[in-house]
Each structure stands twice: as C-alpha cells, then as structure tokens.
C-alpha cells in the first residue's frame, strides 16, 4: 500500500472533483455554502498532487496535507453541527468526509514512507 499511496490519493481527489462537478453541472444540484467550502479545499488537490505523483517528490506532501485536513474539518462540522444537505438520498457531506479522510490517511502513509 505504501508504494501506491500517492497514486491512490491523487485518484480519489480527481474522482471526487469530477463527481462534484458532474452533480453540479450535469444534474443541476447546487451546492450549499459549506459544500462550497469543501470544494475550495478539494479542487486544488488533483492539480497539486499530480506533480508529486509524476515526479515522485514526496517532500512537498507536508505542505499539501493541510488541505484535506481542513476539508475534513468543514465536512465534519457540516455532518455533526448543521442540518444535512441531502440530494437524491445521497449524503454528500459524508462522502466528502470519507474522501478527505482517505486522502489524509494516504498522504500520511506516503509521508512516513519517505522518512
């Protein structure tokens, strides 16, 4: 798992970004205020993780790891502190929290693999 942790983090970030754009642009599901905050932390991740994966530069992980941690905190606040926004029986903040949690875990694995 350590060998492919950066690839998996990039893939999850890319798929989550495409999933978010698909539902907002194709299905006209408009995100709420906190979903926009989560998007702010999610959308740069595929762009920032791609050079790390391509050039195998794990020394930049410590700079990027703050994005999924802050996105996870916003998602947890929306899940536990606010009324949920549900569309089509899908609980988007929970999916977002799971994506941010898995990206954070995979980046931590890659960070400890480096040292």
N, C-alpha and C positions, 0 to 999 in steps of 0.2 A: 504494500500500500504506500510505503514511503516514496517509492520510485515514481508513482503516478499521481501523487497528491496534488501537485501543481496543475497537471492536466485536468484532473477532476474538478478542482476549484474553478479553473477557467471555464470548463464545460458547464458547470452548474450556474455560474454567473451569466454566461452567454444565453443559456436556455431560459433562465429566469427573466432576463431582459427581453428576449423575444416573446416569451409568454405574456409579459406585462404589456408590451406594445401591441401584440395580437389582440388581446382583450379590449384594450382602449381604442384602437384604431379600426379594427375589423368588426367587433361586436358592439361598439359604442358603449362600453361600460366605463363610465367616467370615474376616475379615482377620487377619493375623498382627500382631505387636507393631509392626514397622516400617511396615506398611501403615497402622496407626492413626496413627503419627507423620506420615505423608504426608497422611492425611486432615485432621489438625489444621491443616496448612498450606494444604490445598486448599479446605476447606469455607467459610472466610470470604471467599475471593476473589470469588465471584459477588456476594455481598452488598456487599462493599467497592467492587467495580468498577462496579456499576450506577449509583450516583450520579455517578461520574466520567464515565461514558459519557453519561448522561442530561443532566447539566448542563454537560458539556464542560469540566470542571475538571481540567486536567492538572497543576495544581500539587500535587496530593496523590499523584501517582504515585511520587514519591521515598520516601514513607512506606510504600507498599504493596509495592514491588518486593522488599523483604526476604523476604516470604512465599514466593513461588515460588523464590527462590534457596535458601532453607533447605530447602524441599521437594525441590528438585533434589539438594541435597547428601545428604539422607536416602535418596533413591531411588538415587543413585549408590553410596552405601555398601552398600545392600542388594543391588545388582546385582553389585558387584565384591568386596565383603568378606564376604558371608554366603551361605549356601546359598539359592538362589532359591525362592520360593513360587510354584508353577505350578498353575493350575487349568484344566482343560479345554484343555490345550495352549496356554493364553494366559499370557504372561509379564507379569503385572500391574505389577511394578516398572519394566519397560522402557516400558510405556505411560505410566505415571505420570511417568517421567523425560522422555519426549518432550513430554508436556503441559506440565510445568513449564518445560522449555527453551523451548518455543514461546511460552508466556505471558511469560517473562522477556524474550525477544527482542522480542516485540511491545510490551511496556511500555518497553523501551529505545528502540525506534523512536519511540514516542509522546512519550517524554521529550525526545529530541533534536529532534523536530518542533516542540516548544514553544519551544525556545531559538533 
